[in-house]
Amino acid sequence: HTFQGKLTLPPFDQTDECIDLPLDAENVILRGAVLRNTEWMIGVAFFTGTDTKLVQNSFKTPSKFSQLDILMNYTVMVIL
């Protein structure tokens, strides 16, 4: 997998220009990772929302019961 992007920082003064910092796969910490032996870090969230692979795969799996199985289970519960 590859990743390339840029982080644009606003100017510090009115006379300065925006600062573009390149980002690549070495600058990415994935969800659940633990960062150790460092005093501070700056984080930026990207690839967020409902279209991400993580969210799309997090839903409950569909039932493997057929409609007939569901109807029979319901009927048995009503009889009991």
C-alpha atoms as an extended CHARMM CRD file, in Angstrom:
* protein
*
        80  EXT
         1         1  HSD       CA              0.0000000000        0.0000000000        0.0000000000  PROA      1               0.0000000000
         2         2  THR       CA              1.1760000000        3.5180000000       -0.7150000000  PROA      2               0.0000000000
         3         3  PHE       CA              0.2160000000        6.9100000000        0.5720000000  PROA      3               0.0000000000
         4         4  GLN       CA              1.3010000000       10.3430000000       -0.5710000000  PROA      4               0.0000000000
         5         5  GLY       CA             -0.0920000000       13.6360000000        0.5830000000  PROA      5               0.0000000000
         6         6  LYS       CA              0.8030000000       17.0500000000        1.8790000000  PROA      6               0.0000000000
         7         7  LEU       CA              0.0410000000       19.0450000000        4.9810000000  PROA      7               0.0000000000
         8         8  THR       CA             -0.3860000000       22.7730000000        4.3660000000  PROA      8               0.0000000000
         9         9  LEU       CA              0.2870000000       24.9350000000        7.3960000000  PROA      9               0.0000000000
        10        10  PRO       CA             -1.0210000000       28.5120000000        7.4670000000  PROA      10              0.0000000000
        11        11  PRO       CA              1.4870000000       31.3810000000        7.5120000000  PROA      11              0.0000000000
        12        12  PHE       CA              2.8370000000       32.4640000000       10.8820000000  PROA      12              0.0000000000
        13        13  ASP       CA              2.8550000000       36.1460000000        9.9440000000  PROA      13              0.0000000000
        14        14  GLN       CA              1.0050000000       38.1840000000        7.3410000000  PROA      14              0.0000000000
        15        15  THR       CA              4.2000000000       38.4220000000        5.2850000000  PROA      15              0.0000000000
        16        16  ASP       CA              4.9530000000       34.6730000000        5.3020000000  PROA      16              0.0000000000
        17        17  GLU       CA              3.6930000000       32.0910000000        2.8490000000  PROA      17              0.0000000000
        18        18  CYS       CA              1.9480000000       28.7940000000        3.5770000000  PROA      18              0.0000000000
        19        19  ILE       CA              4.2480000000       25.8990000000        4.4130000000  PROA      19              0.0000000000
        20        20  ASP       CA              3.7190000000       22.5860000000        2.5930000000  PROA      20              0.0000000000
        21        21  LEU       CA              5.0230000000       19.4860000000        4.3350000000  PROA      21              0.0000000000
        22        22  PRO       CA              5.1720000000       16.2210000000        2.3550000000  PROA      22              0.0000000000
        23        23  LEU       CA              3.5280000000       13.1590000000        3.9030000000  PROA      23              0.0000000000
        24        24  ASP       CA              4.1220000000        9.5350000000        2.9580000000  PROA      24              0.0000000000
        25        25  ALA       CA              3.7040000000        6.0430000000        4.4310000000  PROA      25              0.0000000000
        26        26  GLU       CA              6.5080000000        6.6460000000        6.9520000000  PROA      26              0.0000000000
        27        27  ASN       CA              4.4560000000        9.4620000000        8.5340000000  PROA      27              0.0000000000
        28        28  VAL       CA              1.3420000000        7.3360000000        9.1060000000  PROA      28              0.0000000000
        29        29  ILE       CA              0.3590000000        5.6400000000       12.3670000000  PROA      29              0.0000000000
        30        30  LEU       CA             -2.5730000000        3.2920000000       11.8920000000  PROA      30              0.0000000000
        31        31  ARG       CA             -5.5140000000        2.9510000000       14.2340000000  PROA      31              0.0000000000
        32        32  GLY       CA             -4.6530000000        1.0250000000       17.3840000000  PROA      32              0.0000000000
        33        33  ALA       CA             -0.9080000000        1.6260000000       17.1080000000  PROA      33              0.0000000000
        34        34  VAL       CA              1.0020000000        2.7310000000       20.2080000000  PROA      34              0.0000000000
        35        35  LEU       CA              3.6480000000        5.4400000000       19.9660000000  PROA      35              0.0000000000
        36        36  ARG       CA              6.4440000000        5.0680000000       22.5310000000  PROA      36              0.0000000000
        37        37  ASN       CA              9.7320000000        6.7270000000       23.4620000000  PROA      37              0.0000000000
        38        38  THR       CA              8.8140000000       10.1690000000       22.1790000000  PROA      38              0.0000000000
        39        39  GLU       CA              8.0820000000       13.3960000000       24.0260000000  PROA      39              0.0000000000
        40        40  TRP       CA              5.4390000000       14.8120000000       21.6740000000  PROA      40              0.0000000000
        41        41  MET       CA              3.7730000000       14.3760000000       18.3050000000  PROA      41              0.0000000000
        42        42  ILE       CA              1.3650000000       16.1800000000       16.0160000000  PROA      42              0.0000000000
        43        43  GLY       CA             -1.5470000000       14.1660000000       14.6590000000  PROA      43              0.0000000000
        44        44  VAL       CA             -3.8500000000       14.6590000000       11.7020000000  PROA      44              0.0000000000
        45        45  ALA       CA             -6.8950000000       12.4540000000       11.0780000000  PROA      45              0.0000000000
        46        46  PHE       CA             -7.4490000000       11.4230000000        7.4730000000  PROA      46              0.0000000000
        47        47  PHE       CA             -9.5150000000        8.8200000000        5.6630000000  PROA      47              0.0000000000
        48        48  THR       CA            -12.3760000000        9.2230000000        8.1200000000  PROA      48              0.0000000000
        49        49  GLY       CA            -16.1020000000        8.8300000000        7.6450000000  PROA      49              0.0000000000
        50        50  THR       CA            -18.5540000000        6.2350000000        6.4360000000  PROA      50              0.0000000000
        51        51  ASP       CA            -16.7560000000        5.4730000000        3.1620000000  PROA      51              0.0000000000
        52        52  THR       CA            -13.6640000000        4.0020000000        4.8040000000  PROA      52              0.0000000000
        53        53  LYS       CA            -12.9780000000        0.2920000000        4.5980000000  PROA      53              0.0000000000
        54        54  LEU       CA            -12.8890000000        0.0140000000        8.3990000000  PROA      54              0.0000000000
        55        55  VAL       CA            -16.4230000000        1.3770000000        8.8400000000  PROA      55              0.0000000000
        56        56  GLN       CA            -17.8480000000       -0.5760000000        5.9160000000  PROA      56              0.0000000000
        57        57  ASN       CA            -16.5250000000       -3.8480000000        7.3690000000  PROA      57              0.0000000000
        58        58  SER       CA            -17.6680000000       -3.1460000000       10.9390000000  PROA      58              0.0000000000
        59        59  PHE       CA            -21.3660000000       -3.8620000000       10.4860000000  PROA      59              0.0000000000
        60        60  LYS       CA            -23.0650000000       -6.9530000000       11.8510000000  PROA      60              0.0000000000
        61        61  THR       CA            -22.9740000000       -9.8840000000        9.4610000000  PROA      61              0.0000000000
        62        62  PRO       CA            -26.3230000000      -10.7940000000        7.9280000000  PROA      62              0.0000000000
        63        63  SER       CA            -28.2630000000      -13.7380000000        9.3040000000  PROA      63              0.0000000000
        64        64  LYS       CA            -27.7320000000      -17.0280000000        7.5180000000  PROA      64              0.0000000000
        65        65  PHE       CA            -31.2360000000      -18.2070000000        8.3800000000  PROA      65              0.0000000000
        66        66  SER       CA            -33.6720000000      -18.4770000000        5.5090000000  PROA      66              0.0000000000
        67        67  GLN       CA            -37.0680000000      -16.8360000000        5.7390000000  PROA      67              0.0000000000
        68        68  LEU       CA            -38.5980000000      -20.2870000000        6.2470000000  PROA      68              0.0000000000
        69        69  ASP       CA            -36.3030000000      -20.9630000000        9.2300000000  PROA      69              0.0000000000
        70        70  ILE       CA            -37.2810000000      -17.6520000000       10.7810000000  PROA      70              0.0000000000
        71        71  LEU       CA            -40.9850000000      -18.3610000000       10.2590000000  PROA      71              0.0000000000
        72        72  MET       CA            -40.6600000000      -21.8740000000       11.7280000000  PROA      72              0.0000000000
        73        73  ASN       CA            -38.8030000000      -20.5620000000       14.7940000000  PROA      73              0.0000000000
        74        74  TYR       CA            -41.4630000000      -17.9140000000       15.3340000000  PROA      74              0.0000000000
        75        75  THR       CA            -44.2540000000      -20.5020000000       14.9340000000  PROA      75              0.0000000000
        76        76  VAL       CA            -42.6500000000      -22.8560000000       17.4460000000  PROA      76              0.0000000000
        77        77  MET       CA            -42.2630000000      -20.0070000000       19.9540000000  PROA      77              0.0000000000
        78        78  VAL       CA            -45.9420000000      -19.0620000000       19.5780000000  PROA      78              0.0000000000
        79        79  ILE       CA            -47.0510000000      -22.7040000000       20.0840000000  PROA      79              0.0000000000
        80        80  LEU       CA            -44.9420000000      -23.0600000000       23.2310000000  PROA      80              0.0000000000
